[in-house]
């Protein structure tokens, strides 16, 4: 069962890698929602705080990674519109 | 502390609402990554299975909601390219 949790965590975390690469390469963020990445980034920040408070290593690691990727996409959206 | 977990859950789940609305309205998905939503949808499916197996109601509810929204965005991406 823990394998499913780990698979889930790895998939949802690293799914943001191709999106981050795409916005960096193309500088096109027209169809990306600013609201989505604003809410999502704040949400991941809360998940990170939650993971740290629970002293949960894997949760903290996954959310640090997702936060970095989400911020890259959000910054590109703010910059490129 | 549970408040932080709930806030995190609500924010990351509902952040996909504005993105889903945007792709439905504009039919523009050019800058959205097909890889991201493919990996993310499978990842959320695993989170859902994990939540059901743990008999965790809030987790199951959050992941059903996110899955529906992710599938809407993924379908639009496949349809509109």
Backbone of each chain as nested JSON, in Angstrom:
{
  "chains": [
    {"id": "A", "residues": [
      {"number": 1, "name": "UNK", "atoms": {"N": [0.826, -1.216, 0.0], "CA": [0.0, 0.0, 0.0], "C": [0.861, 1.269, 0.0]}},
      {"number": 2, "name": "UNK", "atoms": {"N": [1.965, 1.226, 0.763], "CA": [2.84, 2.405, 0.778], "C": [3.423, 2.685, -0.609]}},
      {"number": 3, "name": "UNK", "atoms": {"N": [3.564, 1.603, -1.404], "CA": [4.067, 1.757, -2.772], "C": [3.137, 2.662, -3.58]}},
      {"number": 4, "name": "UNK", "atoms": {"N": [1.832, 2.475, -3.389], "CA": [0.857, 3.306, -4.102], "C": [1.008, 4.767, -3.689]}},
      {"number": 5, "name": "UNK", "atoms": {"N": [1.198, 5.006, -2.394], "CA": [1.41, 6.361, -1.889], "C": [2.659, 7.004, -2.488]}},
      {"number": 6, "name": "UNK", "atoms": {"N": [3.73, 6.22, -2.57], "CA": [4.978, 6.727, -3.135], "C": [4.85, 7.016, -4.63]}},
      {"number": 7, "name": "UNK", "atoms": {"N": [4.201, 6.083, -5.341], "CA": [3.963, 6.282, -6.78], "C": [3.144, 7.547, -7.017]}},
      {"number": 8, "name": "UNK", "atoms": {"N": [2.092, 7.7, -6.225], "CA": [1.221, 8.872, -6.323], "C": [2.033, 10.15, -6.108]}},
      {"number": 9, "name": "UNK", "atoms": {"N": [2.846, 10.14, -5.06], "CA": [3.642, 11.301, -4.688], "C": [4.642, 11.679, -5.779]}},
      {"number": 10, "name": "UNK", "atoms": {"N": [5.353, 10.67, -6.298], "CA": [6.353, 10.911, -7.344], "C": [5.678, 11.434, -8.616]}},
      {"number": 11, "name": "UNK", "atoms": {"N": [4.556, 10.815, -9.005], "CA": [3.861, 11.221, -10.234], "C": [3.331, 12.649, -10.153]}},
      {"number": 12, "name": "UNK", "atoms": {"N": [2.637, 12.991, -9.066], "CA": [2.056, 14.343, -8.988], "C": [3.15, 15.411, -8.832]}},
      {"number": 13, "name": "UNK", "atoms": {"N": [4.243, 15.054, -8.127], "CA": [5.336, 16.021, -7.956], "C": [6.051, 16.283, -9.282]}},
      {"number": 14, "name": "UNK", "atoms": {"N": [6.479, 15.191, -9.947], "CA": [7.316, 15.354, -11.133], "C": [6.517, 15.669, -12.404]}},
      {"number": 15, "name": "UNK", "atoms": {"N": [5.175, 15.596, -12.316], "CA": [4.348, 15.986, -13.463], "C": [4.575, 17.466, -13.813]}},
      {"number": 16, "name": "UNK", "atoms": {"N": [5.004, 18.258, -12.822], "CA": [5.21, 19.691, -13.082], "C": [6.529, 19.975, -13.811]}},
      {"number": 17, "name": "UNK", "atoms": {"N": [7.411, 18.973, -13.894], "CA": [8.685, 19.159, -14.602], "C": [8.461, 19.47, -16.092]}},
      {"number": 18, "name": "UNK", "atoms": {"N": [7.701, 18.629, -16.841], "CA": [7.503, 18.955, -18.267], "C": [6.803, 20.3, -18.497]}},
      {"number": 19, "name": "UNK", "atoms": {"N": [5.889, 20.682, -17.577], "CA": [5.234, 21.99, -17.717], "C": [6.238, 23.123, -17.499]}},
      {"number": 20, "name": "UNK", "atoms": {"N": [7.103, 22.977, -16.513], "CA": [8.12, 24.001, -16.237], "C": [9.083, 24.127, -17.423]}},
      {"number": 21, "name": "UNK", "atoms": {"N": [9.527, 22.976, -17.966], "CA": [10.434, 22.984, -19.125], "C": [9.754, 23.674, -20.307]}},
      {"number": 22, "name": "UNK", "atoms": {"N": [8.476, 23.334, -20.524], "CA": [7.721, 23.897, -21.652], "C": [7.624, 25.432, -21.563]}},
      {"number": 23, "name": "UNK", "atoms": {"N": [7.314, 25.966, -20.398], "CA": [7.183, 27.428, -20.287], "C": [8.535, 28.132, -20.391]}},
      {"number": 24, "name": "UNK", "atoms": {"N": [9.599, 27.459, -19.911], "CA": [10.937, 28.053, -20.017], "C": [11.374, 28.092, -21.491]}},
      {"number": 25, "name": "UNK", "atoms": {"N": [11.166, 26.962, -22.193], "CA": [11.559, 26.865, -23.593], "C": [10.782, 27.798, -24.503]}},
      {"number": 26, "name": "UNK", "atoms": {"N": [9.445, 27.769, -24.367], "CA": [8.591, 28.47, -25.332], "C": [8.276, 29.904, -24.9]}},
      {"number": 27, "name": "UNK", "atoms": {"N": [8.429, 30.189, -23.6], "CA": [8.014, 31.481, -23.017], "C": [6.522, 31.766, -23.282]}},
      {"number": 28, "name": "UNK", "atoms": {"N": [5.78, 30.709, -23.666], "CA": [4.339, 30.858, -23.927], "C": [3.57, 30.368, -22.709]}},
      {"number": 29, "name": "UNK", "atoms": {"N": [2.82, 31.268, -22.106], "CA": [2.021, 30.905, -20.929], "C": [0.582, 31.384, -21.08]}},
      {"number": 30, "name": "UNK", "atoms": {"N": [0.198, 31.685, -22.33], "CA": [-1.121, 32.287, -22.584], "C": [-2.284, 31.452, -22.045]}},
      {"number": 31, "name": "UNK", "atoms": {"N": [-2.224, 30.135, -22.226], "CA": [-3.369, 29.315, -21.805], "C": [-3.259, 28.807, -20.365]}},
      {"number": 32, "name": "UNK", "atoms": {"N": [-2.174, 29.215, -19.693], "CA": [-2.014, 28.826, -18.288], "C": [-2.752, 29.827, -17.402]}},
      {"number": 33, "name": "UNK", "atoms": {"N": [-3.452, 29.309, -16.395], "CA": [-4.253, 30.171, -15.524], "C": [-3.41, 30.75, -14.393]}},
      {"number": 34, "name": "UNK", "atoms": {"N": [-3.382, 32.096, -14.333], "CA": [-2.666, 32.786, -13.255], "C": [-3.282, 32.45, -11.905]}},
      {"number": 35, "name": "UNK", "atoms": {"N": [-4.616, 32.37, -11.882], "CA": [-5.334, 32.033, -10.645], "C": [-4.963, 30.641, -10.164]}},
      {"number": 36, "name": "UNK", "atoms": {"N": [-4.887, 29.699, -11.118], "CA": [-4.53, 28.344, -10.721], "C": [-3.187, 28.326, -10.01]}},
      {"number": 37, "name": "UNK", "atoms": {"N": [-2.151, 28.91, -10.659], "CA": [-0.814, 28.819, -10.074], "C": [-0.645, 29.692, -8.835]}},
      {"number": 38, "name": "UNK", "atoms": {"N": [-1.449, 30.75, -8.697], "CA": [-1.409, 31.544, -7.467], "C": [-1.964, 30.72, -6.307]}},
      {"number": 39, "name": "UNK", "atoms": {"N": [-3.154, 30.149, -6.49], "CA": [-3.778, 29.343, -5.435], "C": [-2.949, 28.094, -5.145]}},
      {"number": 40, "name": "UNK", "atoms": {"N": [-2.462, 27.451, -6.223], "CA": [-1.71, 26.213, -6.08], "C": [-0.412, 26.434, -5.289]}},
      {"number": 41, "name": "UNK", "atoms": {"N": [0.298, 27.528, -5.61], "CA": [1.569, 27.825, -4.926], "C": [1.343, 28.055, -3.436]}},
      {"number": 42, "name": "UNK", "atoms": {"N": [0.308, 28.817, -3.099], "CA": [-0.003, 29.049, -1.68], "C": [-0.392, 27.72, -1.015]}},
      {"number": 43, "name": "UNK", "atoms": {"N": [-1.18, 26.896, -1.737], "CA": [-1.587, 25.592, -1.218], "C": [-0.399, 24.69, -0.922]}},
      {"number": 44, "name": "UNK", "atoms": {"N": [0.561, 24.663, -1.854], "CA": [1.751, 23.819, -1.667], "C": [2.6, 24.335, -0.495]}},
      {"number": 45, "name": "UNK", "atoms": {"N": [2.609, 25.666, -0.34], "CA": [3.306, 26.259, 0.805], "C": [2.698, 25.751, 2.115]}},
      {"number": 46, "name": "UNK", "atoms": {"N": [1.373, 25.671, 2.161], "CA": [0.696, 25.128, 3.351], "C": [1.017, 23.634, 3.528]}},
      {"number": 47, "name": "UNK", "atoms": {"N": [1.046, 22.871, 2.402], "CA": [1.404, 21.449, 2.487], "C": [2.812, 21.279, 3.043]}},
      {"number": 48, "name": "UNK", "atoms": {"N": [3.702, 22.187, 2.623], "CA": [5.09, 22.133, 3.078], "C": [5.172, 22.387, 4.583]}},
      {"number": 49, "name": "UNK", "atoms": {"N": [4.471, 23.427, 5.049], "CA": [4.442, 23.74, 6.484], "C": [3.884, 22.543, 7.26]}},
      {"number": 50, "name": "UNK", "atoms": {"N": [2.82, 21.956, 6.713], "CA": [2.179, 20.787, 7.326], "C": [3.163, 19.62, 7.438]}},
      {"number": 51, "name": "UNK", "atoms": {"N": [3.892, 19.346, 6.351], "CA": [4.875, 18.263, 6.332], "C": [5.995, 18.487, 7.335]}},
      {"number": 52, "name": "UNK", "atoms": {"N": [6.467, 19.743, 7.42], "CA": [7.543, 20.079, 8.36], "C": [7.047, 19.903, 9.799]}},
      {"number": 53, "name": "UNK", "atoms": {"N": [5.813, 20.389, 10.061], "CA": [5.242, 20.279, 11.414], "C": [5.037, 18.818, 11.825]}},
      {"number": 54, "name": "UNK", "atoms": {"N": [4.715, 17.974, 10.847], "CA": [4.528, 16.547, 11.137], "C": [5.872, 15.806, 11.108]}},
      {"number": 55, "name": "UNK", "atoms": {"N": [6.945, 16.546, 10.852], "CA": [8.293, 15.965, 10.702], "C": [8.279, 14.782, 9.742]}},
      {"number": 56, "name": "UNK", "atoms": {"N": [7.537, 14.974, 8.633], "CA": [7.415, 13.933, 7.612], "C": [8.378, 14.244, 6.464]}},
      {"number": 57, "name": "UNK", "atoms": {"N": [9.479, 13.501, 6.414], "CA": [10.539, 13.737, 5.436], "C": [10.085, 13.66, 3.99]}},
      {"number": 58, "name": "UNK", "atoms": {"N": [9.482, 12.539, 3.568], "CA": [9.078, 12.413, 2.169], "C": [8.077, 13.502, 1.737]}},
      {"number": 59, "name": "UNK", "atoms": {"N": [7.143, 13.842, 2.641], "CA": [6.141, 14.872, 2.348], "C": [6.821, 16.235, 2.169]}},
      {"number": 60, "name": "UNK", "atoms": {"N": [7.789, 16.512, 3.044], "CA": [8.526, 17.771, 2.969], "C": [9.316, 17.84, 1.665]}},
      {"number": 61, "name": "UNK", "atoms": {"N": [10.005, 16.755, 1.329], "CA": [10.799, 16.712, 0.102], "C": [9.923, 16.911, -1.136]}},
      {"number": 62, "name": "UNK", "atoms": {"N": [8.795, 16.168, -1.2], "CA": [7.885, 16.268, -2.344], "C": [7.361, 17.697, -2.495]}},
      {"number": 63, "name": "UNK", "atoms": {"N": [7.027, 18.336, -1.365], "CA": [6.435, 19.671, -1.457], "C": [7.452, 20.767, -1.737]}},
      {"number": 64, "name": "UNK", "atoms": {"N": [8.697, 20.582, -1.3], "CA": [9.753, 21.539, -1.668], "C": [9.937, 21.494, -3.193]}},
      {"number": 65, "name": "UNK", "atoms": {"N": [10.006, 20.266, -3.735], "CA": [10.196, 20.087, -5.18], "C": [9.034, 20.71, -5.964]}},
      {"number": 66, "name": "UNK", "atoms": {"N": [7.807, 20.387, -5.542], "CA": [6.622, 20.931, -6.23], "C": [6.581, 22.457, -6.126]}},
      {"number": 67, "name": "UNK", "atoms": {"N": [6.977, 22.979, -4.953], "CA": [6.958, 24.429, -4.755], "C": [7.905, 25.124, -5.726]}},
      {"number": 68, "name": "UNK", "atoms": {"N": [9.115, 24.595, -5.875], "CA": [10.1, 25.179, -6.797], "C": [9.53, 25.193, -8.224]}},
      {"number": 69, "name": "UNK", "atoms": {"N": [8.943, 24.065, -8.642], "CA": [8.391, 23.963, -9.996], "C": [7.203, 24.904, -10.19]}},
      {"number": 70, "name": "UNK", "atoms": {"N": [6.331, 24.977, -9.191], "CA": [5.15, 25.847, -9.274], "C": [5.567, 27.317, -9.357]}},
      {"number": 71, "name": "UNK", "atoms": {"N": [6.609, 27.689, -8.6], "CA": [7.082, 29.079, -8.598], "C": [7.693, 29.425, -9.966]}},
      {"number": 72, "name": "UNK", "atoms": {"N": [8.42, 28.469, -10.571], "CA": [8.99, 28.693, -11.909], "C": [7.863, 29.003, -12.913]}},
      {"number": 73, "name": "UNK", "atoms": {"N": [6.788, 28.199, -12.869], "CA": [5.671, 28.371, -13.799], "C": [4.923, 29.683, -13.511]}},
      {"number": 74, "name": "UNK", "atoms": {"N": [4.708, 29.966, -12.215], "CA": [4.012, 31.201, -11.813], "C": [4.802, 32.445, -12.232]}},
      {"number": 75, "name": "UNK", "atoms": {"N": [6.124, 32.418, -12.034], "CA": [6.975, 33.556, -12.424], "C": [6.918, 33.785, -13.927]}},
      {"number": 76, "name": "UNK", "atoms": {"N": [6.966, 32.679, -14.694], "CA": [6.898, 32.783, -16.153], "C": [5.564, 33.384, -16.581]}},
      {"number": 77, "name": "UNK", "atoms": {"N": [4.482, 32.954, -15.903], "CA": [3.136, 33.466, -16.227], "C": [3.06, 34.97, -15.942]}},
      {"number": 78, "name": "UNK", "atoms": {"N": [3.6, 35.398, -14.803], "CA": [3.566, 36.82, -14.426], "C": [4.405, 37.639, -15.421]}},
      {"number": 79, "name": "UNK", "atoms": {"N": [5.545, 37.087, -15.82], "CA": [6.462, 37.774, -16.724], "C": [5.922, 37.829, -18.161]}},
      {"number": 80, "name": "UNK", "atoms": {"N": [5.434, 36.693, -18.642], "CA": [5.041, 36.593, -20.057], "C": [3.551, 36.811, -20.327]}},
      {"number": 81, "name": "UNK", "atoms": {"N": [2.745, 36.729, -19.28], "CA": [1.293, 36.962, -19.413], "C": [0.547, 35.827, -20.083]}}
    ]},
    {"id": "B", "residues": [
      {"number": 1, "name": "UNK", "atoms": {"N": [-3.21, 22.677, 13.85], "CA": [-2.377, 22.101, 12.793], "C": [-3.227, 21.461, 11.685]}},
      {"number": 2, "name": "UNK", "atoms": {"N": [-4.337, 20.812, 12.109], "CA": [-5.219, 20.219, 11.094], "C": [-5.793, 21.284, 10.167]}},
      {"number": 3, "name": "UNK", "atoms": {"N": [-5.933, 22.508, 10.702], "CA": [-6.437, 23.622, 9.889], "C": [-5.511, 23.864, 8.702]}},
      {"number": 4, "name": "UNK", "atoms": {"N": [-4.202, 23.79, 8.943], "CA": [-3.224, 23.99, 7.872], "C": [-3.375, 22.902, 6.806]}},
      {"number": 5, "name": "UNK", "atoms": {"N": [-3.569, 21.655, 7.246], "CA": [-3.787, 20.551, 6.311], "C": [-5.039, 20.749, 5.477]}},
      {"number": 6, "name": "UNK", "atoms": {"N": [-6.1, 21.207, 6.119], "CA": [-7.35, 21.45, 5.399], "C": [-7.224, 22.587, 4.39]}},
      {"number": 7, "name": "UNK", "atoms": {"N": [-6.577, 23.675, 4.84], "CA": [-6.34, 24.83, 3.959], "C": [-5.529, 24.398, 2.741]}},
      {"number": 8, "name": "UNK", "atoms": {"N": [-4.476, 23.625, 2.994], "CA": [-3.607, 23.124, 1.928], "C": [-4.419, 22.308, 0.935]}},
      {"number": 9, "name": "UNK", "atoms": {"N": [-5.231, 21.393, 1.459], "CA": [-6.039, 20.498, 0.644], "C": [-7.043, 21.258, -0.223]}},
      {"number": 10, "name": "UNK", "atoms": {"N": [-7.738, 22.21, 0.393], "CA": [-8.75, 23.001, -0.335], "C": [-8.081, 23.842, -1.431]}},
      {"number": 11, "name": "UNK", "atoms": {"N": [-6.95, 24.478, -1.092], "CA": [-6.261, 25.348, -2.056], "C": [-5.731, 24.571, -3.258]}},
      {"number": 12, "name": "UNK", "atoms": {"N": [-5.038, 23.452, -3.001], "CA": [-4.461, 22.715, -4.137], "C": [-5.553, 22.051, -4.975]}},
      {"number": 13, "name": "UNK", "atoms": {"N": [-6.638, 21.6, -4.323], "CA": [-7.741, 20.975, -5.078], "C": [-8.449, 22.001, -5.958]}},
      {"number": 14, "name": "UNK", "atoms": {"N": [-8.88, 23.106, -5.349], "CA": [-9.708, 24.055, -6.082], "C": [-8.906, 25.001, -6.986]}},
      {"number": 15, "name": "UNK", "atoms": {"N": [-7.579, 24.966, -6.884], "CA": [-6.755, 25.768, -7.792], "C": [-6.981, 25.333, -9.246]}},
      {"number": 16, "name": "UNK", "atoms": {"N": [-7.402, 24.07, -9.455], "CA": [-7.619, 23.582, -10.817], "C": [-8.941, 24.075, -11.416]}},
      {"number": 17, "name": "UNK", "atoms": {"N": [-9.821, 24.649, -10.589], "CA": [-11.095, 25.175, -11.097], "C": [-10.875, 26.307, -12.11]}},
      {"number": 18, "name": "UNK", "atoms": {"N": [-10.102, 27.374, -11.76], "CA": [-9.913, 28.442, -12.762], "C": [-9.225, 27.958, -14.044]}},
      {"number": 19, "name": "UNK", "atoms": {"N": [-8.311, 26.975, -13.913], "CA": [-7.65, 26.446, -15.122], "C": [-8.655, 25.687, -15.996]}},
      {"number": 20, "name": "UNK", "atoms": {"N": [-9.533, 24.897, -15.37], "CA": [-10.549, 24.149, -16.122], "C": [-11.518, 25.118, -16.815]}},
      {"number": 21, "name": "UNK", "atoms": {"N": [-11.947, 26.159, -16.086], "CA": [-12.851, 27.172, -16.661], "C": [-12.182, 27.857, -17.855]}},
      {"number": 22, "name": "UNK", "atoms": {"N": [-10.906, 28.195, -17.672], "CA": [-10.159, 28.895, -18.726], "C": [-10.069, 28.059, -20.011]}},
      {"number": 23, "name": "UNK", "atoms": {"N": [-9.75, 26.776, -19.892], "CA": [-9.628, 25.953, -21.109], "C": [-10.986, 25.697, -21.763]}},
      {"number": 24, "name": "UNK", "atoms": {"N": [-12.045, 25.609, -20.942], "CA": [-13.388, 25.405, -21.507], "C": [-13.823, 26.661, -22.274]}},
      {"number": 25, "name": "UNK", "atoms": {"N": [-13.597, 27.82, -21.642], "CA": [-14.006, 29.096, -22.248], "C": [-13.236, 29.413, -23.52]}},
      {"number": 26, "name": "UNK", "atoms": {"N": [-11.891, 29.319, -23.406], "CA": [-11.053, 29.798, -24.513], "C": [-10.732, 28.71, -25.537]}},
      {"number": 27, "name": "UNK", "atoms": {"N": [-10.88, 27.448, -25.141], "CA": [-10.471, 26.298, -25.966], "C": [-8.987, 26.384, -26.344]}},
      {"number": 28, "name": "UNK", "atoms": {"N": [-8.238, 27.257, -25.638], "CA": [-6.806, 27.402, -25.894], "C": [-6.028, 26.598, -24.86]}},
      {"number": 29, "name": "UNK", "atoms": {"N": [-5.274, 25.613, -25.355], "CA": [-4.478, 24.778, -24.456], "C": [-3.023, 24.682, -24.952]}},
      {"number": 30, "name": "UNK", "atoms": {"N": [-2.663, 25.602, -25.856], "CA": [-1.34, 25.525, -26.501], "C": [-0.182, 25.478, -25.501]}},
      {"number": 31, "name": "UNK", "atoms": {"N": [-0.235, 26.297, -24.456], "CA": [0.913, 26.347, -23.544], "C": [0.802, 25.353, -22.383]}},
      {"number": 32, "name": "UNK", "atoms": {"N": [-0.265, 24.563, -22.392], "CA": [-0.424, 23.537, -21.351], "C": [0.314, 22.271, -21.777]}},
      {"number": 33, "name": "UNK", "atoms": {"N": [1.021, 21.672, -20.834], "CA": [1.82, 20.483, -21.134], "C": [0.976, 19.21, -21.07]}},
      {"number": 34, "name": "UNK", "atoms": {"N": [0.945, 18.484, -22.204], "CA": [0.233, 17.197, -22.268], "C": [0.863, 16.205, -21.305]}},
      {"number": 35, "name": "UNK", "atoms": {"N": [2.193, 16.208, -21.227], "CA": [2.917, 15.329, -20.314], "C": [2.544, 15.606, -18.873]}},
      {"number": 36, "name": "UNK", "atoms": {"N": [2.457, 16.898, -18.53], "CA": [2.102, 17.228, -17.152], "C": [0.76, 16.62, -16.78]}},
      {"number": 37, "name": "UNK", "atoms": {"N": [-0.269, 16.879, -17.603], "CA": [-1.606, 16.419, -17.227], "C": [-1.782, 14.915, -17.36]}},
      {"number": 38, "name": "UNK", "atoms": {"N": [-0.976, 14.269, -18.218], "CA": [-1.013, 12.808, -18.295], "C": [-0.46, 12.209, -17.006]}},
      {"number": 39, "name": "UNK", "atoms": {"N": [0.739, 12.649, -16.613], "CA": [1.366, 12.144, -15.384], "C": [0.536, 12.512, -14.152]}},
      {"number": 40, "name": "UNK", "atoms": {"N": [0.056, 13.757, -14.137], "CA": [-0.692, 14.258, -12.984], "C": [-1.988, 13.475, -12.779]}},
      {"number": 41, "name": "UNK", "atoms": {"N": [-2.709, 13.195, -13.891], "CA": [-3.976, 12.465, -13.805], "C": [-3.756, 11.054, -13.254]}},
      {"number": 42, "name": "UNK", "atoms": {"N": [-2.719, 10.373, -13.746], "CA": [-2.405, 9.029, -13.237], "C": [-2.01, 9.124, -11.756]}},
      {"number": 43, "name": "UNK", "atoms": {"N": [-1.222, 10.148, -11.419], "CA": [-0.803, 10.356, -10.03], "C": [-1.995, 10.553, -9.103]}},
      {"number": 44, "name": "UNK", "atoms": {"N": [-2.951, 11.375, -9.533], "CA": [-4.143, 11.636, -8.715], "C": [-4.996, 10.363, -8.576]}},
      {"number": 45, "name": "UNK", "atoms": {"N": [-5.018, 9.557, -9.635], "CA": [-5.721, 8.267, -9.581], "C": [-5.117, 7.391, -8.48]}},
      {"number": 46, "name": "UNK", "atoms": {"N": [-3.785, 7.399, -8.388], "CA": [-3.112, 6.646, -7.322], "C": [-3.424, 7.242, -5.94]}},
      {"number": 47, "name": "UNK", "atoms": {"N": [-3.446, 8.58, -5.854], "CA": [-3.799, 9.22, -4.579], "C": [-5.206, 8.818, -4.151]}},
      {"number": 48, "name": "UNK", "atoms": {"N": [-6.098, 8.73, -5.149], "CA": [-7.488, 8.367, -4.875], "C": [-7.571, 6.94, -4.333]}},
      {"number": 49, "name": "UNK", "atoms": {"N": [-6.872, 6.006, -4.998], "CA": [-6.839, 4.606, -4.554], "C": [-6.272, 4.536, -3.124]}},
      {"number": 50, "name": "UNK", "atoms": {"N": [-5.204, 5.299, -2.892], "CA": [-4.555, 5.354, -1.575], "C": [-5.534, 5.851, -0.504]}},
      {"number": 51, "name": "UNK", "atoms": {"N": [-6.269, 6.923, -0.829], "CA": [-7.252, 7.491, 0.103], "C": [-8.378, 6.513, 0.417]}},
      {"number": 52, "name": "UNK", "atoms": {"N": [-8.846, 5.808, -0.629], "CA": [-9.922, 4.822, -0.456], "C": [-9.423, 3.667, 0.42]}},
      {"number": 53, "name": "UNK", "atoms": {"N": [-8.195, 3.195, 0.14], "CA": [-7.625, 2.08, 0.907], "C": [-7.415, 2.457, 2.371]}},
      {"number": 54, "name": "UNK", "atoms": {"N": [-7.097, 3.723, 2.616], "CA": [-6.911, 4.187, 3.998], "C": [-8.241, 4.591, 4.629]}},
      {"number": 55, "name": "UNK", "atoms": {"N": [-9.322, 4.437, 3.863], "CA": [-10.662, 4.854, 4.309], "C": [-10.639, 6.286, 4.841]}},
      {"number": 56, "name": "UNK", "atoms": {"N": [-9.898, 7.131, 4.106], "CA": [-9.771, 8.534, 4.503], "C": [-10.727, 9.375, 3.661]}},
      {"number": 57, "name": "UNK", "atoms": {"N": [-11.828, 9.785, 4.285], "CA": [-12.899, 10.518, 3.595], "C": [-12.448, 11.807, 2.938]}},
      {"number": 58, "name": "UNK", "atoms": {"N": [-11.832, 12.716, 3.709], "CA": [-11.437, 14.005, 3.126], "C": [-10.454, 13.84, 1.965]}},
      {"number": 59, "name": "UNK", "atoms": {"N": [-9.517, 12.88, 2.117], "CA": [-8.515, 12.627, 1.081], "C": [-9.205, 12.109, -0.191]}},
      {"number": 60, "name": "UNK", "atoms": {"N": [-10.163, 11.201, 0.001], "CA": [-10.905, 10.644, -1.127], "C": [-11.695, 11.747, -1.834]}},
      {"number": 61, "name": "UNK", "atoms": {"N": [-12.377, 12.561, -1.063], "CA": [-13.172, 13.651, -1.632], "C": [-12.296, 14.626, -2.425]}},
      {"number": 62, "name": "UNK", "atoms": {"N": [-11.169, 15.032, -1.822], "CA": [-10.263, 15.978, -2.484], "C": [-9.744, 15.408, -3.797]}},
      {"number": 63, "name": "UNK", "atoms": {"N": [-9.412, 14.109, -3.795], "CA": [-8.821, 13.518, -4.992], "C": [-9.837, 13.215, -6.078]}},
      {"number": 64, "name": "UNK", "atoms": {"N": [-11.092, 12.925, -5.699], "CA": [-12.152, 12.774, -6.713], "C": [-12.337, 14.119, -7.422]}},
      {"number": 65, "name": "UNK", "atoms": {"N": [-12.393, 15.188, -6.638], "CA": [-12.58, 16.534, -7.192], "C": [-11.427, 16.901, -8.129]}},
      {"number": 66, "name": "UNK", "atoms": {"N": [-10.2, 16.693, -7.65], "CA": [-9.03, 17.024, -8.459], "C": [-8.985, 16.175, -9.73]}},
      {"number": 67, "name": "UNK", "atoms": {"N": [-9.37, 14.889, -9.606], "CA": [-9.357, 13.994, -10.768], "C": [-10.31, 14.492, -11.851]}},
      {"number": 68, "name": "UNK", "atoms": {"N": [-11.518, 14.882, -11.455], "CA": [-12.502, 15.391, -12.417], "C": [-11.939, 16.618, -13.144]}},
      {"number": 69, "name": "UNK", "atoms": {"N": [-11.352, 17.538, -12.377], "CA": [-10.809, 18.772, -12.96], "C": [-9.622, 18.471, -13.877]}},
      {"number": 70, "name": "UNK", "atoms": {"N": [-8.737, 17.564, -13.443], "CA": [-7.56, 17.21, -14.253], "C": [-7.993, 16.548, -15.563]}},
      {"number": 71, "name": "UNK", "atoms": {"N": [-9.023, 15.694, -15.493], "CA": [-9.504, 15.014, -16.7], "C": [-10.126, 16.028, -17.679]}},
      {"number": 72, "name": "UNK", "atoms": {"N": [-10.838, 17.021, -17.158], "CA": [-11.414, 18.078, -18.012], "C": [-10.29, 18.792, -18.785]}},
      {"number": 73, "name": "UNK", "atoms": {"N": [-9.217, 19.148, -18.06], "CA": [-8.095, 19.871, -18.679], "C": [-7.356, 18.961, -19.671]}},
      {"number": 74, "name": "UNK", "atoms": {"N": [-7.135, 17.702, -19.281], "CA": [-6.441, 16.737, -20.15], "C": [-7.229, 16.481, -21.44]}},
      {"number": 75, "name": "UNK", "atoms": {"N": [-8.545, 16.303, -21.313], "CA": [-9.397, 16.071, -22.488], "C": [-9.341, 17.262, -23.441]}},
      {"number": 76, "name": "UNK", "atoms": {"N": [-9.401, 18.477, -22.865], "CA": [-9.343, 19.692, -23.677], "C": [-8.005, 19.775, -24.416]}},
      {"number": 77, "name": "UNK", "atoms": {"N": [-6.921, 19.392, -23.711], "CA": [-5.581, 19.423, -24.318], "C": [-5.508, 18.431, -25.485]}},
      {"number": 78, "name": "UNK", "atoms": {"N": [-6.039, 17.219, -25.28], "CA": [-6.005, 16.199, -26.332], "C": [-6.845, 16.65, -27.533]}},
      {"number": 79, "name": "UNK", "atoms": {"N": [-7.993, 17.268, -27.226], "CA": [-8.914, 17.707, -28.284], "C": [-8.375, 18.92, -29.058]}},
      {"number": 80, "name": "UNK", "atoms": {"N": [-7.883, 19.916, -28.298], "CA": [-7.496, 21.184, -28.934], "C": [-5.995, 21.291, -29.253]}},
      {"number": 81, "name": "UNK", "atoms": {"N": [-5.198, 20.44, -28.648], "CA": [-3.744, 20.415, -28.914], "C": [-2.968, 21.567, -28.318]}}
    ]}
  ]
}
